[in-house]
């Protein structure tokens, strides 16, 4: 059974490394959002999909290993819980504590990753609203407010244009 626990521990370590790599990518993605580097953002999206696929594969390998060893996980097919995995390990407490440490590290990286993704989403929304405002100004979108040189909102009587020529 110790070999079984060692295999689970190795897979969780592998999963932790992938999450750390994903975190690095999301951190770099923030710079690309700020720079509005669309090509690099598309490349990052492909890398994130690849890492997500690897995480799903590890999850499948862990579940398969439990099934091969005829250990019931006591969880639904589509639910995956690291806590449940650790609790179901039929090994001594000292070995189980090593696996728990990896589980805690995984949870910390996941929380950090969630925060980074949320921040990137906020940046993206801010930059998209700026672009939307520019296009609204160019196209004369009547729903958007227009501003004069003093920064005051123009009244409805004025025509909203990007350029105005006076002769």
C-alpha positions as CSV (number, residue, x, y, z in Angstrom):
1,X,0.0,0.0,0.0
2,X,2.9,2.3,0.5
3,X,3.7,2.1,-3.2
4,X,0.1,3.1,-3.9
5,X,0.4,6.1,-1.6
6,X,3.8,7.0,-3.2
7,X,2.1,7.0,-6.7
8,X,-0.7,9.2,-5.4
9,X,1.9,11.5,-3.9
10,X,3.9,11.7,-7.1
11,X,0.7,12.5,-9.2
12,X,-0.2,15.2,-6.7
13,X,3.3,16.7,-6.9
14,X,3.0,16.6,-10.7
15,X,-0.4,18.4,-10.4
16,X,1.1,21.0,-8.1
17,X,3.9,21.7,-10.6
18,X,1.3,22.2,-13.4
19,X,-0.7,24.6,-11.3
20,X,2.5,26.6,-10.5
21,X,3.2,26.7,-14.2
22,X,-0.4,27.9,-14.8
23,X,0.1,30.6,-12.2
24,X,3.2,31.8,-14.0
25,X,1.3,32.0,-17.3
26,X,-1.6,33.9,-15.7
27,X,0.9,36.4,-14.1
28,X,2.5,36.9,-17.5
29,X,-1.0,37.3,-19.1
30,X,-1.6,40.4,-17.0
31,X,1.4,42.1,-18.7
32,X,0.0,41.1,-22.1
33,X,-3.4,42.5,-21.2
34,X,-1.9,45.8,-20.1
35,X,0.2,46.0,-23.3
36,X,-2.9,44.9,-25.4
37,X,-0.7,42.2,-27.0
38,X,-3.5,40.1,-28.5
39,X,-1.2,37.6,-30.3
40,X,0.5,36.7,-27.0
41,X,-2.8,36.5,-25.3
42,X,-4.0,33.9,-27.9
43,X,-0.8,32.0,-27.3
44,X,-1.3,32.1,-23.5
45,X,-4.9,30.8,-24.1
46,X,-3.5,27.7,-25.9
47,X,-0.9,27.1,-23.1
48,X,-3.6,27.3,-20.5
49,X,-5.8,24.9,-22.3
50,X,-2.9,22.4,-22.6
51,X,-2.2,22.7,-18.8
52,X,-5.9,22.3,-18.0
53,X,-5.9,19.1,-20.1
54,X,-2.9,17.8,-18.2
55,X,-4.6,18.5,-14.9
56,X,-7.7,16.5,-16.1
57,X,-5.5,13.6,-17.2
58,X,-3.8,13.5,-13.8
59,X,-7.2,13.5,-12.1
60,X,-8.2,10.6,-14.3
61,X,-5.0,8.7,-13.5
62,X,-5.7,9.2,-9.7
63,X,-9.2,7.9,-10.0
64,X,-8.1,4.9,-12.2
65,X,-5.4,4.0,-9.6
66,X,-8.0,3.9,-6.9
67,X,-10.3,1.7,-9.1
68,X,-7.4,-0.6,-9.9
69,X,-6.7,-1.1,-6.2
70,X,-10.4,-1.5,-5.5
71,X,-10.6,1.4,-3.1
72,X,-13.9,3.1,-2.9
73,X,-13.7,6.9,-3.1
74,X,-17.2,7.6,-1.8
75,X,-17.7,10.4,-4.2
76,X,-19.8,11.1,-7.3
77,X,-18.4,10.4,-10.7
78,X,-18.1,14.0,-11.7
79,X,-16.9,15.3,-8.3
80,X,-13.3,15.3,-7.5
81,X,-12.2,16.1,-3.9
82,X,-8.6,16.0,-2.8
83,X,-9.8,15.8,0.8
84,X,-11.8,12.7,-0.1
85,X,-8.7,11.2,-1.9
86,X,-6.5,11.8,1.2
87,X,-9.1,10.4,3.6
88,X,-9.5,7.3,1.5
89,X,-5.8,6.4,1.5
90,X,-5.3,3.1,3.3
91,X,-1.9,4.1,4.7
92,X,-0.3,5.0,8.0
93,X,-0.8,8.5,9.3
94,X,2.8,9.6,8.7
95,X,2.5,8.8,5.0
96,X,-0.9,10.4,4.8
97,X,0.4,13.6,6.4
98,X,2.9,14.0,3.4
99,X,0.0,13.7,1.0
100,X,-2.0,16.2,3.1
101,X,0.9,18.7,2.9
102,X,0.8,18.5,-0.9
103,X,-3.0,18.9,-0.8
104,X,-2.6,22.1,1.2
105,X,0.0,23.5,-1.1
106,X,-2.3,22.7,-4.1
107,X,-5.1,24.5,-2.4
108,X,-2.9,27.6,-1.7
109,X,-1.8,27.8,-5.3
110,X,-5.4,27.4,-6.5
111,X,-6.5,30.3,-4.3
112,X,-3.7,32.5,-5.6
113,X,-4.6,31.5,-9.2
114,X,-8.2,32.4,-8.6
115,X,-7.2,35.8,-7.4
116,X,-4.9,36.4,-10.4
117,X,-7.6,35.3,-12.8
118,X,-10.1,37.6,-11.2
119,X,-7.6,40.5,-11.4
120,X,-6.9,39.7,-15.1
121,X,-10.6,39.7,-15.8
122,X,-11.0,43.1,-14.2
123,X,-8.1,44.5,-16.3
124,X,-9.6,43.0,-19.4
125,X,-13.0,44.6,-18.7
126,X,-11.4,48.0,-18.0
127,X,-9.4,47.9,-21.3
128,X,-12.5,46.8,-23.3
129,X,-14.5,49.6,-21.8
130,X,-11.9,52.1,-23.0
131,X,-11.9,50.6,-26.5
132,X,-15.7,50.6,-26.5
133,X,-15.7,54.3,-25.5
134,X,-13.3,55.1,-28.3
135,X,-15.5,53.3,-30.9
136,X,-18.6,55.0,-29.5
137,X,-17.0,58.4,-30.0
138,X,-15.9,57.6,-33.5
139,X,-19.2,56.1,-34.6
140,X,-21.3,58.8,-32.8
141,X,-23.1,56.3,-30.7
142,X,-26.0,58.3,-29.2
143,X,-26.1,56.2,-26.0
144,X,-22.7,57.3,-24.9
145,X,-22.1,60.7,-23.3
146,X,-19.7,63.0,-25.1
147,X,-17.4,65.5,-23.3
148,X,-16.1,68.9,-24.2
149,X,-12.6,70.3,-23.8
150,X,-13.4,71.3,-20.2
151,X,-14.5,67.7,-19.4
152,X,-18.1,68.5,-19.0
153,X,-20.8,66.3,-20.5
154,X,-22.2,67.8,-23.8
155,X,-25.9,68.4,-23.8
156,X,-28.2,66.7,-26.3
157,X,-28.4,69.8,-28.6
158,X,-24.7,69.4,-29.6
159,X,-23.7,67.0,-32.3
160,X,-21.3,64.3,-31.0
161,X,-18.4,64.1,-33.3
162,X,-14.8,63.1,-33.0
163,X,-13.6,66.1,-35.1
164,X,-15.3,69.5,-35.7
165,X,-14.2,72.0,-38.2
166,X,-15.0,75.7,-37.9
167,X,-14.3,78.1,-40.8
